[in-house]
């Protein structure tokens, strides 16, 4: 049965081909404007944040859905999860969220792909079953403020989600002094203190900028794409406008998250995962691979958003929708 906010067969076909779909409308312009005013204060309040970090840390924007009610409610919105289920199957967890501010004058983000998310930490952060042909994570990127070409909107290389051009097991050196100072191809761009091009399988590979498409979004819209899709963002060349994006990352419950580790070490910061847990946003978790959080640090309950309708067994429900929807 098609979900209320699910994707049509034509939309799914386009997603399988291109690796992304959207933008979709979610919040009205005035609603998200007022929300952003409120969020600016809540973002700097880390009294309930699950990671004890300084505001200056690159990882300070990680997993704020676990302490900020707006983001907690956002990741379980049916307008999002109905579409995610159509791609991943009915049993889904949100395993990470991130905030991506781009201030006036900030560089663009260089082309990259993420399969296991080991590119910065050096260790796989998500692991699909060994017999799976698939990998990566489904990213839902929401514009909290306008994400236009002048403020640094996303760019995609359609169809590149079916082949990895980067080897995430290769090392990158963290050099924060290079942020906003390195120019590549006539544009200031980097990867938050790393050089993602060090991971290229072919050192001479040059992304075809002519094949790229820009994805401008007004505040309140979101786009869905595979993390394995080659993607980037433009620099913020505006004089006074901040671009804020919020990502929520989803995988089926069969995927192991942060396996065999209690910390994450990347971007010059060590995260202690003691208070971390994935959030079940739809279906059921028969695999029990990961610690699950049923509420955020302020008491907001995630479980109320789950669909109570009858479900297939986990093994059947995971395999069929995933293999029918993912790229082959």
N, C-alpha and C positions, 0 to 999 in steps of 0.2 A: 504494500500500500504506500502510495506516494505521501511523503511528509508534507505538512502545511507549507513549509518554506523550502521544500526540497528542490533539487535540480531536475529539469526536464531531460529526456533522453538526448535531445540535441545539445543541450548545455553540457551534459556529461561527455558526449562525443567530442565537443570542442575542447573540453578540459583534458581529455586523454591525449588529444593531438598537440595542444599548445603548452600544457603544463600549468596553466593559470586560467582563472575566470573571474570576471567582475570588471569594474567595481559595482557593488550593490549598496543601496541606500539602507541605513540602519537608524541613525539619529537625525532629527530635524536640526537645521542650522542653529536656531536659537537655543535649542536644548543642549547641544554639544558646546556652544559658546559659554553658557552658564555653567555647565559641568566642568569645563576647562578652568574657569575662574576658581571653582571650589577645589579642583584637583591640585592646583599649583601649591596650595598650602598642605594638602594631605601627602603629596609626594615627598615633601621635606620633613614630614613627621615620621621618623623611623622607630618610634617607641614600640610598635608592634611588628615591625618588619622581621622576617624570620632569619635574616642574615645580619650580623653585627658588622656593619660597614660604614665607612666614612662617605659622606655625600659625593666626594670627589672621585670615588672609585668607579671605574667603568662598569662594574657589575652592580652598582647601586640600583639600577633599573630592573634587575632580575626578580621575577616571581612576586611582583607586587599584587598579583591577584590573590595572594595568600594573606594580605593584611589590609588592602584598600577595598572597601565594599563595592565601589563602582566597577572596578576591574573584576572582582569576584562574580558580580552579576553579569558582566559582559561576556565572560568566557562560556557561560551556560545559556546564553540567549538562543532561543529556538531558531531565530533567523540565521544564526551561524551553525548551530549543531545539527539541524536538519540537513543542511548542505554537506556538512562534514560526514555525516552518517552515510549519505548517498555515495561517497567516495571510499570511505574506510570500512564501512559496515556498521552494524548497530552498536558494537561494544567499543567505546572510545574513551581515552583519557587525555586530559590536557596536562602535558608534562613540563611545560615551561612557558613563561611570558617574559617579555622584555619591552622596555621603553627605549625608543630611538629618537632623542631630541637632535635636531640639527639647527644650530644657532646661526644668525647672520654671519657670513664669512666662512662657515665650516666647509670643509672639503667634501667631495662626493665619496661614496663608498665604492671601492673597486669591484670588478666582476668576481663572483664567487659562487660556489655550490656547497651544500652541506648534506652529507649522507649519514655518517655516524656522529657528526659534530665533534670529532676529535681534533679538528684543525688547530685549535688554540691550546687545549688542555693536554693533547698528546694521547688521550685515552678515549675510546668510544663512549659516548654518553647515552646513545640509544643503540640497542642490538635487536634486530629482527630474528625470528627463528631461522635456524641454519638451512632449512629446506625452503625458505621463502625466496622468491625471485626478486623481491622488492626491498626497498630501503628508504631512508630519508624520513621526513616529517612533513605533515601538512601544516602550512603556515597561513594564518588569518591575520592580515596586516590592516589595521584600522587607522584612519587619519583622525587624530584628535583635534588637530588644526589643519588648515588647508595645506595639502601637499601638491604644490604646483611645480612647473618646470623651474621657475625662478627660486623656489624655496627648497628644492631638492627632492623631487618625486622619484618613485621607483622606476627602474627600467628592467625589461625582461628580454631574454633571447628565446623566442617561442620554439618549442620542440626540443630544447637542449636537456630536458629532464630525463631523457632516456640514455644518456651517456655522461659519465663523469670525466671531466677534463682535468681534474685535480686529484692528487693523492693525499688524503688527509693524514696519512701516517708519516709523511715527511715533516720535518721540523720547520718552525718559524721562530725567529727571534723577536721578542717584544721590545720595541724601541719607541716609547711614547713621545720622545723628542721629535719624531718625524711626523707627528700629527699636524695636519694643516700646512705642511711645508713642501711636500713632495709632489712634483708635477709629472704626470704620465699622459702622453698623447695630447699635450696642450691643455690638460685639465688637472687641477689639484684633486688628487684622490688617493685614498689609502684604505686601511682596514683596522682602524682603531688602535694603531700602534704596531700592527703587524704588516708584512708585505705578503699578501695572499698569492702573489705570482711565484713565490718560492715553492708553492705546492703544485705547480703545473707539471703534468706528466711529460709534456713536450716543452722544453725550455723556450723553444722558438714560437710557441703558440701565441697568436694575437687574436683576441676576440674581434669578430666582425661587427663593428659599431653600426654598419649600415643595416644589419639584420635586427637591430634592437628596436623595441617599441617603448615609448614613455607611457606611464600610467598616472596621469594627473588625477587627483581626487579632492573633492571638497571635504571639509570637516564633517565627520559623521558617516562616511562611506568606508567600505572594506573590500579587499580583494583577497582571493584564495589562491595559493600557489604551492607547488612542491618545493621543498628546500633544495632538491637536486636540480631545479631549474636554474640556469645561470641568470643571476640577477645582480643589480647594482643600484646606485642612486646618484642623482646629479648633485653638484655642490649647491649650497644656499647662497645665491648671489644677491639676495635682497638686502636692504639696508637696516630693516628693523623687524622683520617677521621671523618668528621661530616656528619651525616645523616639528611637530611631535607625532610620532607614530607609535602604536602599541601593537605588539604581535602576541598572538596566542598560538602555541604549537601543539598539534594533536597527533596521536598515534593509536593504533588498535591496542587492546589490552594484552595481546600476545607479545608485545614488544617490551624488552627489559630496559629500564631507565637507570642510569648510573650504576651499572652492575659492578659488584665487588669493590665498591669504594664508599668512603664516608666523607670525602672532601672533593672539591673541584678547584684546580689551580690553573688560572688563566688571567690574562690582562693584568698581571702584577698583583693579583688578589687570590686569597684562598677562601673558598666558601665552605663552611661547616654545614653538612646536610642533616644535622640532628633533627631540625624542625621541618625538614622538607618532606613533601609527599605529593604524588600525582593526584589529580582530581578526576573522578569518574563523572563524565558529562553526559553519557548516554549508555543504555544497556546494562550489562553486568560484567563483573570481573571474575571469571572462572579460573583464570591462570594464577592469580595471586603472586605475580612476579614482583610487584612493587608495593611499597607502603602507600596507603591511600589516605588523604585528608578529607574528612567529611564536612569540615567547616573551616573558615578562615580564622585568623588570630583574634578577630573581634567578635567571633561567634556567629557570623553569617553561615547558614547551612547550605551546602551545595546539593544535598540529596533531594531537596524539594523540586529541583528542576528535572529529575529523571522521569522518563516515560514509564508509566506503570502497566503498559499494555503487555500481553503475552509475548515471549521471545523464544526464538529457536535456541538450541543448545549452543554453547559458546564456540565449540569447534566448527560446527556447520555455519553459524552466522558470520564468523570471521572469515572463513575461507571463500565462501561464494561471492559476497559483495566485493571483497578486496580484489579477487582475481578477475571479476567482471569489470571493475572500474579503473584499476591501475594500468599504466602503460605496459605494453608487451613488446 
